[in-house]
């Protein structure tokens, strides 16, 4: 299958070449590398043009600064098919990453989005998956009602190109909402589109924490959490509309989804669905019956 890696860059000249080199050193290199420079004011473009001399197939897209999601969308639009992996310019892949990602999609053709584990280059562990290593989903109801994320940082996400095009096909007015944290659009969009997710537990991505990290900068702003929730609500409304989902679909279908989701027998997933049902607005008796079905049905028994 064709594998494309998209690097999004904004003023990361100190890390950009290392990111590209990590792709060239892959045991299974990408078939295509696309770098989108999102209006950098440093020497990023100069470095990219120099790099293209030794890597002539490198695709460079230079655009005015519009933010991370707009950068990813610009690249996704020119990819024909296959799998796309994403890489922030200040991160890098370990040598086996692309080979392992390709194997996941080959072994699990039903999967639409895969996310890998990662290793911080310095400092304490910040993010980890809350889900088991296996296909999970579809789960739009759980995601819509409780904001559950089946995914992680941008650099650890891989998707089928058709799905990536679908989830980034948002109204222009929403693009400015996701100048950072475009990974939320990818993982929430995939779930609300009914995709099956897969967590790959190998630490094949290096995630860099540093003073100029754009994500960290956004979190230092006042009212950051309140602003994020408002943006997420707008995103969910747009995704519901694009996927033809009724506004109250989550409550209507939560129970049936919890019973039919792949590998619901896993205790981690089972407990999350039970919690979601219990916190829902269903009548108390309906909640009790639904949870009892999960506990005592063949699907609900823990391993």
C-alpha positions as CSV (number, residue, x, y, z in Angstrom):
1,X,0.0,0.0,0.0
2,X,1.1,3.6,-0.6
3,X,2.3,5.4,2.5
4,X,2.7,9.2,2.7
5,X,4.0,11.2,5.6
6,X,3.0,14.8,6.1
7,X,5.2,17.2,8.1
8,X,3.6,20.4,9.3
9,X,6.1,23.2,10.1
10,X,5.9,26.7,11.6
11,X,9.2,28.2,12.7
12,X,10.8,25.0,13.7
13,X,14.1,25.4,11.7
14,X,16.0,23.9,14.6
15,X,14.2,20.5,14.3
16,X,12.9,20.3,10.7
17,X,15.9,18.6,9.1
18,X,16.0,16.0,11.9
19,X,12.3,15.2,11.3
20,X,12.9,14.7,7.5
21,X,16.0,12.6,8.1
22,X,14.1,10.3,10.5
23,X,11.8,9.5,7.5
24,X,14.7,8.8,5.2
25,X,16.1,6.4,7.8
26,X,13.0,4.3,8.1
27,X,13.2,0.5,7.5
28,X,10.2,1.1,5.3
29,X,10.5,4.7,4.0
30,X,7.4,6.6,3.0
31,X,6.6,6.5,-0.7
32,X,6.0,10.3,-0.5
33,X,7.1,13.0,1.9
34,X,5.1,16.3,2.0
35,X,6.3,19.3,4.0
36,X,3.8,22.1,4.5
37,X,5.5,25.3,5.7
38,X,2.8,27.4,7.4
39,X,4.2,30.9,6.8
40,X,7.4,30.5,8.8
41,X,9.4,33.6,9.4
42,X,12.7,31.8,10.2
43,X,15.0,30.0,7.8
44,X,12.7,26.9,7.4
45,X,12.0,27.4,3.7
46,X,15.7,27.9,2.9
47,X,16.5,24.7,4.7
48,X,13.8,22.9,2.8
49,X,15.1,24.1,-0.5
50,X,18.5,22.9,0.4
51,X,17.2,19.5,1.5
52,X,15.3,19.1,-1.8
53,X,18.7,19.0,-3.6
54,X,19.5,15.7,-2.0
55,X,15.9,14.5,-1.8
56,X,14.4,15.6,-5.1
57,X,11.1,13.8,-4.5
58,X,10.4,16.0,-1.4
59,X,7.2,17.9,-1.9
60,X,7.2,21.4,-0.4
61,X,4.0,23.4,0.1
62,X,4.6,27.0,1.2
63,X,1.5,28.9,2.4
64,X,0.5,31.9,4.5
65,X,0.2,31.2,8.1
66,X,-3.2,29.6,8.8
67,X,-2.5,27.1,11.6
68,X,-1.9,23.3,12.0
69,X,-5.2,22.0,10.7
70,X,-5.0,24.1,7.5
71,X,-1.5,22.9,6.9
72,X,-2.5,19.2,7.2
73,X,-5.5,19.8,5.0
74,X,-3.4,21.3,2.2
75,X,-1.2,18.2,2.1
76,X,-4.1,15.7,2.4
77,X,-5.9,17.2,-0.6
78,X,-3.0,16.3,-2.9
79,X,-2.6,12.7,-1.7
80,X,-4.3,10.1,-4.0
81,X,-4.9,7.1,-1.7
82,X,-3.3,4.7,0.8
83,X,-2.2,5.6,4.3
84,X,-1.1,9.0,5.6
85,X,1.0,9.5,8.7
86,X,1.5,12.9,10.4
87,X,4.6,14.4,11.9
88,X,5.1,17.7,13.6
89,X,8.3,19.3,12.5
90,X,9.7,19.3,16.1
91,X,9.2,15.5,16.5
92,X,10.7,12.5,14.7
93,X,10.1,8.8,14.1
94,X,12.2,5.9,15.3
95,X,13.4,3.7,12.4
96,X,10.6,1.0,12.6
97,X,7.6,3.4,12.8
98,X,6.4,3.3,9.2
99,X,7.0,-0.4,8.8
100,X,5.0,-1.1,12.0
101,X,2.2,1.2,10.9
102,X,1.9,-0.5,7.5
103,X,1.7,-3.9,9.2
104,X,-1.2,-2.7,11.4
105,X,-3.3,-1.7,8.4
106,X,-2.3,-4.8,6.5
107,X,-3.3,-7.1,9.4
108,X,-6.4,-5.2,10.3
109,X,-8.0,-3.9,7.0
110,X,-11.1,-2.8,8.9
111,X,-9.1,-0.1,10.8
112,X,-9.5,3.5,9.7
113,X,-7.1,5.2,12.1
114,X,-4.1,4.0,14.0
115,X,-2.2,5.7,16.7
116,X,1.1,4.7,18.2
117,X,2.7,5.0,21.6
118,X,5.5,7.6,21.9
119,X,8.5,8.6,24.0
120,X,9.0,12.1,25.3
121,X,12.6,13.3,24.4
122,X,12.9,14.8,27.9
123,X,10.9,15.2,31.0
124,X,8.1,13.1,32.5
125,X,5.6,11.0,30.7
126,X,2.7,13.3,29.7
127,X,0.3,11.3,27.5
128,X,-0.5,7.6,27.2
129,X,-3.4,5.6,25.7
130,X,-6.3,4.6,27.8
131,X,-7.3,1.8,25.5
132,X,-6.0,-1.7,24.8
133,X,-3.9,-2.7,21.8
134,X,-6.6,-4.0,19.5
135,X,-9.3,-2.6,17.1
136,X,-12.0,-0.6,19.0
137,X,-15.2,0.8,17.6
138,X,-17.2,2.1,15.9
139,X,-17.9,4.3,18.9
140,X,-19.4,7.7,17.8
141,X,-21.9,7.8,20.8
142,X,-19.3,7.3,23.5
143,X,-17.1,10.0,21.9
144,X,-19.9,12.5,21.3
145,X,-21.4,12.2,24.8
146,X,-18.2,12.3,26.8
147,X,-15.4,13.6,24.6
148,X,-13.5,10.3,24.8
149,X,-10.4,10.4,22.6
150,X,-9.4,7.3,20.7
151,X,-6.0,8.7,19.7
152,X,-3.1,10.8,20.9
153,X,-0.5,13.4,19.6
154,X,-0.5,14.4,16.0
155,X,2.9,12.7,15.3
156,X,1.6,9.3,16.4
157,X,-1.5,9.3,14.2
158,X,-1.9,7.4,10.9
159,X,-5.1,7.2,8.8
160,X,-6.5,6.0,5.6
161,X,-6.4,8.9,3.2
162,X,-10.0,8.7,2.3
163,X,-10.9,9.1,6.0
164,X,-8.4,11.9,6.5
165,X,-9.9,13.8,3.6
166,X,-13.4,13.4,5.1
167,X,-12.6,14.5,8.6
168,X,-10.6,17.6,7.5
169,X,-13.4,18.7,5.1
170,X,-14.7,21.3,7.5
171,X,-16.2,24.8,7.0
172,X,-13.5,27.5,6.6
173,X,-14.8,29.3,9.7
174,X,-13.7,26.3,11.8
175,X,-10.1,26.1,10.5
176,X,-9.0,29.0,12.7
177,X,-10.2,27.1,15.7
178,X,-7.5,24.5,15.3
179,X,-4.3,26.4,14.7
180,X,-3.0,24.0,17.3
181,X,-4.3,20.6,18.5
182,X,-5.3,19.4,15.0
183,X,-5.0,15.9,16.4
184,X,-8.4,16.5,18.1
185,X,-10.0,17.0,14.7
186,X,-8.4,13.8,13.3
187,X,-9.3,11.5,16.2
188,X,-12.8,13.0,17.0
189,X,-13.6,13.1,13.3
190,X,-12.6,9.5,12.7
191,X,-14.8,8.3,15.6
192,X,-17.8,10.3,14.6
193,X,-17.4,9.1,11.0
194,X,-17.8,5.5,12.4
195,X,-14.1,4.5,11.9
196,X,-12.5,1.7,13.9
197,X,-9.4,2.8,15.8
198,X,-6.3,0.8,16.7
199,X,-3.8,1.5,19.4
200,X,-0.2,0.3,18.6
201,X,1.7,0.1,21.9
202,X,5.2,0.4,20.5
203,X,7.1,3.6,21.3
204,X,8.0,4.4,17.7
205,X,7.5,8.2,17.8
206,X,9.7,10.8,19.6
207,X,7.7,13.6,21.1
208,X,9.7,16.7,21.9
209,X,8.8,19.0,24.8
210,X,10.5,22.4,24.6
211,X,10.0,26.0,25.4
212,X,8.8,26.9,21.9
213,X,6.2,24.1,21.7
214,X,3.1,25.6,20.1
215,X,0.8,23.3,22.0
216,X,2.3,24.2,25.3
217,X,2.1,27.9,24.5
218,X,-1.7,27.6,23.8
219,X,-2.2,25.9,27.2
220,X,-0.5,28.8,29.0
221,X,-3.2,31.3,27.8
222,X,-5.9,32.4,30.2
223,X,-9.2,30.5,29.9
224,X,-7.5,27.9,27.8
225,X,-9.7,25.0,28.9
226,X,-12.9,27.0,28.5
227,X,-11.9,28.1,25.1
228,X,-11.0,24.5,24.1
229,X,-14.4,23.2,25.2
230,X,-16.2,25.8,23.1
231,X,-14.0,24.9,20.1
232,X,-14.7,21.2,20.6
233,X,-18.5,21.8,20.8
234,X,-18.3,23.7,17.5
235,X,-16.3,20.8,16.0
236,X,-18.7,18.2,17.2
237,X,-21.7,20.1,15.7
238,X,-19.9,20.3,12.3
239,X,-18.9,16.6,12.4
240,X,-22.4,15.5,13.3
241,X,-23.8,17.4,10.3
242,X,-21.2,16.1,7.9
243,X,-21.9,12.5,9.0
244,X,-25.7,12.9,8.9
245,X,-26.0,12.2,12.6
246,X,-29.1,13.4,14.4
247,X,-28.5,15.8,17.3
248,X,-29.6,13.3,19.9
249,X,-28.1,10.2,18.2
250,X,-25.7,9.6,21.1
251,X,-28.3,9.0,23.7
252,X,-30.6,7.0,21.4
253,X,-27.8,4.6,20.3
254,X,-25.4,4.4,23.2
255,X,-26.6,1.0,24.5
256,X,-26.7,-0.7,21.1
257,X,-23.3,0.7,20.3
258,X,-21.8,-0.6,23.5
259,X,-23.1,-4.1,22.8
260,X,-21.9,-4.2,19.1
261,X,-18.5,-2.4,19.4
262,X,-15.6,-4.6,18.4
263,X,-13.9,-6.4,21.3
264,X,-16.3,-5.0,23.9
265,X,-15.2,-8.0,26.0
266,X,-12.1,-6.2,27.0
267,X,-12.5,-5.0,30.6
268,X,-11.2,-1.5,29.9
269,X,-13.7,-0.8,27.1
270,X,-16.5,-2.5,29.0
271,X,-16.0,-0.3,32.1
272,X,-16.0,2.9,30.0
273,X,-19.2,2.0,28.3
274,X,-20.8,1.2,31.7
275,X,-19.7,4.5,33.0
276,X,-21.0,6.3,29.9
277,X,-24.4,4.6,30.3
278,X,-24.6,5.4,34.0
279,X,-23.8,9.1,33.4
280,X,-26.3,9.4,30.6
281,X,-29.8,10.9,30.8
282,X,-31.5,7.5,30.5
283,X,-34.2,6.6,33.0
284,X,-32.7,4.8,36.1
285,X,-34.3,1.5,35.2
286,X,-33.1,1.6,31.6
287,X,-29.5,2.3,32.9
288,X,-29.7,-0.6,35.3
289,X,-30.9,-3.0,32.5
290,X,-28.3,-1.8,30.1
291,X,-25.4,-2.2,32.5
292,X,-26.7,-5.7,33.5
293,X,-26.6,-6.8,29.9
294,X,-23.0,-5.7,29.6
295,X,-22.1,-7.5,32.8
296,X,-23.8,-10.8,32.2
297,X,-23.9,-11.2,28.5
298,X,-21.3,-13.1,26.6
299,X,-20.0,-9.8,25.3
300,X,-19.7,-8.3,28.7
301,X,-17.7,-10.9,30.6
302,X,-14.2,-9.7,31.5
303,X,-11.3,-11.8,30.4
